[in-house]
């Protein structure tokens, strides 16, 4: 185990992405913060953070939550008011 210092952060994220991330964290019985740290550490090394079984589950969760965004959309998102939904 490596000791780290964690800080509280308030990040804004697309609603459906967050729902899928919470389901992944719950499935692996880890916190959302631990999941995000793992994803980022893998990305920093150019590695995929998920195995085939997790990717299959993610695909199902994306369908359930109607998440149609892809990596190509990552820098093209604009925010809308919740009232417009």
Rosetta constraint file for C-alpha pairs under 8 A:
AtomPair CA 13 CA 17 HARMONIC 7.16 0.50
AtomPair CA 13 CA 18 HARMONIC 6.52 0.50
AtomPair CA 14 CA 18 HARMONIC 6.34 0.50
AtomPair CA 15 CA 19 HARMONIC 6.40 0.50
AtomPair CA 16 CA 20 HARMONIC 6.35 0.50
AtomPair CA 16 CA 62 HARMONIC 7.98 0.50
AtomPair CA 16 CA 65 HARMONIC 6.06 0.50
AtomPair CA 16 CA 66 HARMONIC 7.47 0.50
AtomPair CA 16 CA 67 HARMONIC 5.90 0.50
AtomPair CA 17 CA 21 HARMONIC 6.20 0.50
AtomPair CA 17 CA 67 HARMONIC 7.03 0.50
AtomPair CA 18 CA 22 HARMONIC 6.09 0.50
AtomPair CA 19 CA 23 HARMONIC 6.35 0.50
AtomPair CA 19 CA 65 HARMONIC 7.46 0.50
AtomPair CA 20 CA 24 HARMONIC 6.29 0.50
AtomPair CA 20 CA 58 HARMONIC 7.06 0.50
AtomPair CA 20 CA 61 HARMONIC 5.91 0.50
AtomPair CA 20 CA 62 HARMONIC 6.67 0.50
AtomPair CA 20 CA 65 HARMONIC 7.44 0.50
AtomPair CA 21 CA 25 HARMONIC 6.19 0.50
AtomPair CA 21 CA 32 HARMONIC 7.11 0.50
AtomPair CA 21 CA 35 HARMONIC 7.89 0.50
AtomPair CA 22 CA 26 HARMONIC 6.07 0.50
AtomPair CA 22 CA 32 HARMONIC 6.13 0.50
AtomPair CA 23 CA 27 HARMONIC 6.01 0.50
AtomPair CA 23 CA 61 HARMONIC 7.76 0.50
AtomPair CA 24 CA 28 HARMONIC 6.30 0.50
AtomPair CA 24 CA 54 HARMONIC 7.94 0.50
AtomPair CA 24 CA 58 HARMONIC 7.38 0.50
AtomPair CA 25 CA 29 HARMONIC 5.89 0.50
AtomPair CA 25 CA 30 HARMONIC 5.16 0.50
AtomPair CA 25 CA 31 HARMONIC 5.85 0.50
AtomPair CA 25 CA 32 HARMONIC 5.55 0.50
AtomPair CA 25 CA 35 HARMONIC 5.98 0.50
AtomPair CA 26 CA 30 HARMONIC 6.23 0.50
AtomPair CA 26 CA 31 HARMONIC 7.38 0.50
AtomPair CA 30 CA 34 HARMONIC 6.29 0.50
AtomPair CA 30 CA 35 HARMONIC 6.73 0.50
AtomPair CA 31 CA 35 HARMONIC 6.33 0.50
AtomPair CA 32 CA 36 HARMONIC 6.19 0.50
AtomPair CA 33 CA 37 HARMONIC 6.13 0.50
AtomPair CA 34 CA 38 HARMONIC 6.20 0.50
AtomPair CA 35 CA 39 HARMONIC 6.22 0.50
AtomPair CA 36 CA 40 HARMONIC 6.14 0.50
AtomPair CA 37 CA 41 HARMONIC 6.08 0.50
AtomPair CA 38 CA 42 HARMONIC 6.16 0.50
AtomPair CA 38 CA 49 HARMONIC 6.95 0.50
AtomPair CA 39 CA 43 HARMONIC 6.14 0.50
AtomPair CA 39 CA 48 HARMONIC 7.91 0.50
AtomPair CA 39 CA 49 HARMONIC 5.41 0.50
AtomPair CA 40 CA 44 HARMONIC 6.05 0.50
AtomPair CA 41 CA 45 HARMONIC 6.68 0.50
AtomPair CA 42 CA 46 HARMONIC 6.31 0.50
AtomPair CA 42 CA 47 HARMONIC 4.97 0.50
AtomPair CA 42 CA 48 HARMONIC 6.16 0.50
AtomPair CA 42 CA 49 HARMONIC 5.40 0.50
AtomPair CA 43 CA 47 HARMONIC 5.52 0.50
AtomPair CA 43 CA 48 HARMONIC 6.73 0.50
AtomPair CA 43 CA 49 HARMONIC 7.32 0.50
AtomPair CA 50 CA 54 HARMONIC 5.60 0.50
AtomPair CA 50 CA 55 HARMONIC 6.10 0.50
AtomPair CA 51 CA 55 HARMONIC 6.23 0.50
AtomPair CA 52 CA 56 HARMONIC 6.17 0.50
AtomPair CA 53 CA 57 HARMONIC 6.34 0.50
AtomPair CA 54 CA 58 HARMONIC 6.05 0.50
AtomPair CA 55 CA 59 HARMONIC 6.19 0.50
AtomPair CA 56 CA 60 HARMONIC 6.52 0.50
AtomPair CA 57 CA 61 HARMONIC 6.24 0.50
AtomPair CA 58 CA 62 HARMONIC 6.04 0.50
AtomPair CA 59 CA 63 HARMONIC 6.42 0.50
AtomPair CA 60 CA 64 HARMONIC 6.32 0.50
AtomPair CA 61 CA 65 HARMONIC 6.13 0.50
AtomPair CA 62 CA 66 HARMONIC 5.73 0.50
AtomPair CA 62 CA 67 HARMONIC 4.71 0.50
AtomPair CA 62 CA 68 HARMONIC 7.15 0.50
AtomPair CA 63 CA 67 HARMONIC 6.30 0.50
AtomPair CA 63 CA 68 HARMONIC 7.97 0.50
AtomPair CA 69 CA 73 HARMONIC 6.08 0.50
AtomPair CA 69 CA 74 HARMONIC 7.96 0.50
AtomPair CA 70 CA 74 HARMONIC 6.99 0.50
AtomPair CA 72 CA 76 HARMONIC 7.99 0.50
AtomPair CA 73 CA 77 HARMONIC 6.46 0.50
AtomPair CA 80 CA 84 HARMONIC 6.95 0.50
AtomPair CA 81 CA 85 HARMONIC 7.47 0.50
